[in-house]
Amino acid sequence: MSDALRNQLPENIQFGFDASSRTLVIAESENPRNKKCKNVMVFGLVEEILSTGMKLPVCFEFEYDDANKLWTGQVVLRKKKHEYDLEQVLALYKPIADKLFIQIGKTTPKEDRRQIIALAICEAVKEYTPAFGDFEKFITKRAKESLKIKNRHYVKYNMDKSMDASLNDDSNANFNLYSVNSFIDSGYLKAENRIMEEQFVQQLSKNEFDVLMLLKKRLTISEIAQKLEISEEKVKFFAKTVAMKRKQFFS
């Protein structure tokens, strides 16, 4: 703790750490045992910081929050040979990476998507100068742009790869990416959604797929059971597992 900060703090203080925002908080304490000092050990604080994936030592720059009567500290990024420590950057901005992973480029395979985000963040950090404005907004914007571009390339690649395949109008068959051409002019988003649906369907078992197709045809539970020669309880079970897999895939 620097002398400048310690001189502004009250005599008794307590610490807290918000892992989601990577923010260290100092507040006044009513406990006389919590005396401020230059070198202070706070029980549990190290474990909280390490749980974010960051490694010690971690430095914080503080400012006073007048509305909440708190001192809030944001992480000061480490540098190695005048360059930011990329390992710390990826750990610090993992919440941003996770948010982008969920929101953008879902047709791109998950592992590729995570790698694209990580590489984009690292490249943005290397390019950053104060002229670009807010550091966090800059790397978020760059990662978002990179993910969108890569995802468009992925969609196009899968479309091109299936150009020689014949069209299949059988609604029970797996969707053929070649058929995207018939509606690609109506928007990239529709193409992406259709490919995602194809990827989702490929994860289903035969029973789940059969139930899903018949449900799409608006057949009742009893009609599906009769057509597939299984019990109504099994139809309900497969419908439930399809719903669970859909929620997991699209979330």
HUFEN-V796249 format. One record per pair of residues at least 12 apart in sequence whose C-alpha atoms are under 7 Angstrom apart, sorted by the first residue. I is the first residue (numbers start at 1). GAP is how many residues later the second one is. D is the distance in Angstrom with one decimal. If there is no record, write none. Layout:
i->{I,I}
gap->{GAP,GAP}
d->{D,D}
This chain:
i->{1,1,10,11,11,12,12,12,12,12,12,12,12,13,13,13,13,13,13,13,14,14,14,14,14,15,17,19,19,22,23,23,23,24,24,24,25,25,25,25,26,26,26,27,27,52,53,54,54,54,58,59,59,60,60,60,60,61,61,61,61,62,86,90,97,100,101,101,102,104,104,105,105,105,107,107,107,107,108,108,116,117,117,120,120,120,121,121,124,124,125,155,158,159,159,162,162,163,165,167,172,174,175,200,207,208,208,208,211,211,211,212,221}
gap->{37,38,18,24,25,16,17,18,19,20,22,23,24,13,14,15,16,21,22,23,12,13,14,15,20,12,31,29,33,52,49,50,51,48,49,50,45,46,47,48,44,45,46,43,44,39,38,34,37,38,17,16,17,13,14,15,16,12,13,14,15,12,36,28,20,44,12,13,149,43,44,42,43,46,44,85,88,89,43,46,31,26,30,22,23,26,18,22,15,18,14,37,19,18,19,15,16,15,13,12,41,24,23,49,31,30,31,34,24,27,28,27,14}
d->{5.2,6.7,6.3,5.8,5.8,5.9,5.1,6.8,6.8,6.1,5.0,4.6,5.7,6.6,5.6,4.4,4.6,5.6,6.4,6.1,5.7,5.4,6.1,5.5,6.6,6.5,7.0,7.0,6.4,6.9,6.5,5.6,5.3,5.8,4.8,6.7,6.7,5.7,4.6,6.2,5.9,5.0,6.5,5.1,6.5,6.6,5.2,5.7,5.4,6.6,6.9,5.8,5.4,5.1,5.1,4.5,5.3,5.0,5.4,6.5,6.3,6.5,6.3,6.9,6.3,6.8,6.7,6.7,6.7,6.9,6.8,6.2,6.0,5.1,6.8,6.5,6.8,5.5,5.7,6.3,6.4,5.5,6.5,6.5,4.9,6.4,5.6,5.7,5.3,6.3,6.7,6.7,6.9,5.4,5.8,6.0,5.3,5.3,6.7,6.5,6.5,7.0,5.8,6.8,7.0,5.2,6.8,6.2,6.8,6.9,6.6,6.9,6.6}
